[in-house]
């Protein structure tokens, strides 16, 4: 299916690896020029060179820490001319309320919650002024399942779900769409590291990490590209009547 994204320009945050990089790949494969934002400059350079070589698009690295006001302002200035913004950066730690202290909680939300909001603010305004644009927020299914052992993430994700629904509720009147995806478990480096630790604790063997996925649908987590392809579809005019909504991709019931 041709998503008619050729010639569009997209920025993806958290694009050094995982879902962010997979989303950049999906959009570039459809012919969109991409700006990749993350903190790891060397990895971004390599990713952009690879995408440009494989798909013949313009791929530009944007090393930035969205927690930093100067970096955020620089990204916002670039993003004001975008057709598509994909918010994906985030590293909220696990832990119950008696484990996650205020400093840790606030530091995490500066990236995942306020980072999304603060980047959306100028981008949405610019898209509204032009009468066109799409914002896709990659959030997380913990905002629906509310695990006590991931309380900062559950609360932050639920907030971003409300933010997406509110911002997108009447945005179509201005030609702008705001949507979100809630992935369940996804086979990213972070998830594999966590699974290896659990396998070490349970079996004394980190190589048995896939045993930790048993009981999930198909006994596996989602692949990053399975989330990325939905992001590309939602960003396209094939999904032109979709806004103010959150799509859950969790295999039908995989635990968050």
C-alpha positions in Angstrom: 0.0 0.0 0.0 1.4 3.4 -1.0 0.8 5.7 1.9 1.5 8.8 -0.2 4.2 10.1 2.1 6.8 10.8 -0.5 8.1 14.3 -0.2 6.7 14.7 3.3 9.0 15.7 6.2 9.0 14.0 9.6 10.8 14.3 12.9 11.1 11.3 15.2 12.3 11.7 18.7 14.0 8.8 20.5 15.2 7.7 17.1 18.6 6.2 18.0 17.1 2.7 18.3 14.0 0.6 19.0 10.6 1.9 18.1 11.9 5.4 17.1 14.5 4.0 14.7 11.9 1.6 13.2 9.5 4.4 12.7 12.1 6.5 10.9 12.8 3.5 8.7 9.1 2.9 8.0 8.6 6.6 7.0 11.8 6.7 4.9 10.7 3.6 3.1 7.6 5.4 2.1 9.7 8.3 0.7 9.5 10.8 3.6 12.5 12.9 4.5 13.3 12.3 8.2 14.9 14.3 11.0 16.1 11.9 13.8 16.4 13.3 17.3 18.0 11.7 20.3 20.9 12.2 22.7 23.4 9.9 21.0 25.0 11.9 18.2 27.2 9.1 16.8 24.3 6.6 16.5 22.1 9.2 14.9 24.8 9.9 12.3 25.1 6.2 11.5 21.3 5.8 11.3 20.8 8.7 9.0 23.6 7.5 6.7 21.9 4.1 6.5 18.4 5.4 5.8 19.7 7.8 3.1 21.6 5.1 1.4 18.8 2.5 1.5 15.8 4.7 0.6 17.3 7.8 -1.2 15.7 10.2 1.2 17.1 13.1 3.1 17.9 12.0 6.7 19.2 14.5 9.1 20.6 13.9 12.6 19.4 16.2 15.4 21.4 15.4 18.6 19.3 16.8 21.5 18.2 16.2 25.0 14.5 17.2 25.1 14.9 17.9 28.9 17.2 20.8 28.0 15.3 24.0 27.1 17.9 25.1 24.6 17.8 21.8 22.8 14.0 21.7 22.9 13.8 25.2 21.4 16.2 24.2 18.6 14.1 21.1 17.8 10.9 23.1 17.9 12.3 25.6 15.4 13.0 22.8 13.0 9.8 21.0 13.7 7.6 24.0 12.9 8.1 23.2 9.2 7.3 19.5 9.5 4.4 17.6 8.1 4.7 14.8 10.7 6.0 14.8 14.3 6.5 11.4 16.1 7.1 11.8 19.8 8.8 8.7 21.1 11.6 9.6 23.6 11.2 8.3 27.1 12.9 6.3 29.8 10.6 6.3 32.8 12.0 3.8 35.4 10.1 1.0 37.0 9.3 1.0 40.7 6.5 1.3 43.3 5.7 4.7 44.9 8.0 4.0 47.8 10.9 3.3 45.5 10.7 6.1 42.9 11.6 9.3 44.7 10.5 12.8 43.6 13.7 13.7 41.9 13.7 10.5 39.8 10.0 10.9 39.0 10.4 14.5 37.9 13.5 13.8 35.8 11.6 11.0 34.0 8.5 13.1 33.3 10.6 16.0 31.9 11.4 13.8 29.0 8.4 11.5 28.5 5.5 13.8 29.6 6.6 17.4 29.5 8.9 16.7 26.6 6.0 15.5 24.5 3.8 18.4 25.6 6.5 21.1 25.1 7.4 19.9 21.6 3.7 19.6 20.6 2.9 23.1 21.7 4.9 25.0 19.0 4.5 22.2 16.4 0.8 22.1 16.7 0.5 25.9 16.4 2.6 25.9 13.2 0.6 23.0 11.7 -2.7 24.7 12.6 -1.5 27.9 10.9 -0.6 26.0 7.8 -3.8 24.0 7.9 -2.1 20.6 7.8 0.0 18.2 9.8 0.0 15.0 11.9 1.3 14.4 15.4 1.8 10.8 16.5 2.6 10.1 20.2 4.1 6.8 21.1 2.9 6.3 24.7 2.6 2.8 26.3 -0.1 0.4 27.5 0.8 0.9 31.1 -1.4 4.0 30.9 -4.3 1.5 30.5 -3.3 -1.3 32.8 -1.9 0.8 35.7 0.8 -1.6 37.1 1.8 -0.6 40.7 5.4 -1.6 39.9 5.6 1.0 37.1 3.6 3.8 38.8 5.5 6.7 37.3 5.1 5.3 33.9 1.5 4.4 34.3 0.6 7.9 35.6 2.7 9.6 32.9 1.2 7.5 30.1 -2.3 8.0 31.3 -1.6 11.8 31.2 -0.3 11.6 27.7 -3.4 9.6 26.6 -5.6 12.4 27.9 -3.4 15.0 26.3 -3.6 13.3 22.9 -7.4 12.9 23.1 -7.9 16.5 24.2 -5.6 18.1 21.7 -6.9 15.9 18.8 -10.6 16.2 19.8 -11.3 19.2 17.5 -8.0 19.6 15.7 -9.3 18.2 12.4 -11.3 21.4 11.9 -7.8 23.0 11.5 -6.5 20.3 9.2 -4.3 18.8 11.9 -4.6 15.3 13.4 -3.2 14.1 16.8 -3.1 10.4 17.5 -1.3 8.0 19.7 -0.2 4.4 20.0 0.0 2.4 23.2 2.4 -0.5 22.6 2.4 -3.4 25.0 5.7 -5.3 25.3 8.1 -4.6 22.4 11.3 -6.4 21.7 13.6 -3.4 22.3 17.1 -3.4 23.8 15.6 -2.2 27.1 13.1 -5.0 27.2 15.7 -7.6 26.3 18.0 -6.3 29.1 15.2 -6.6 31.6 14.2 -10.1 30.4 17.9 -11.2 30.6 18.0 -10.0 34.2 14.8 -11.9 35.1 16.2 -15.0 33.4 19.4 -14.7 35.4 17.4 -14.3 38.6 15.1 -17.2 37.9 17.3 -19.7 36.0 20.8 -18.4 36.5 21.1 -18.1 32.7 20.5 -14.8 30.9 20.4 -16.6 27.5 17.0 -18.0 28.5 15.5 -14.5 28.4 12.9 -15.6 25.8 11.4 -17.9 28.4 10.3 -14.8 30.2 8.0 -14.0 27.2 6.0 -17.2 27.5 2.4 -16.6 28.2 2.3 -13.5 25.9 0.4 -13.9 22.6 2.5 -16.0 20.3 5.0 -16.3 23.2 6.8 -13.2 22.1 6.7 -9.4 22.3 5.9 -7.2 19.4 8.7 -6.3 16.9 9.5 -2.6 16.8 8.5 -2.5 13.1 5.0 -3.7 14.0 4.5 -0.5 16.0 6.3 1.6 13.4 4.1 0.5 10.5 1.1 1.6 12.5 2.7 5.0 13.1 3.4 5.4 9.4 -0.2 4.5 8.6 -1.6 6.9 11.1 0.6 9.7 9.8 -0.7 9.2 6.3 -3.9 10.4 4.6 -5.0 6.8 4.5 -5.9 7.5 8.1 -7.3 11.0 7.3 -10.4 10.8 9.5 -8.5 9.5 12.6 -7.7 12.0 15.4 -8.0 12.3 19.1 -7.7 8.6 19.5 -5.2 6.0 21.0 -4.5 2.7 19.3 -3.4 -0.2 21.5 -1.1 -2.8 20.1 -0.6 -5.5 22.7 -1.4 -8.8 20.9 -4.9 -8.7 22.3 -4.0 -9.0 25.9 -0.2 -9.1 26.5 0.7 -7.7 30.0 2.2 -4.2 29.9 
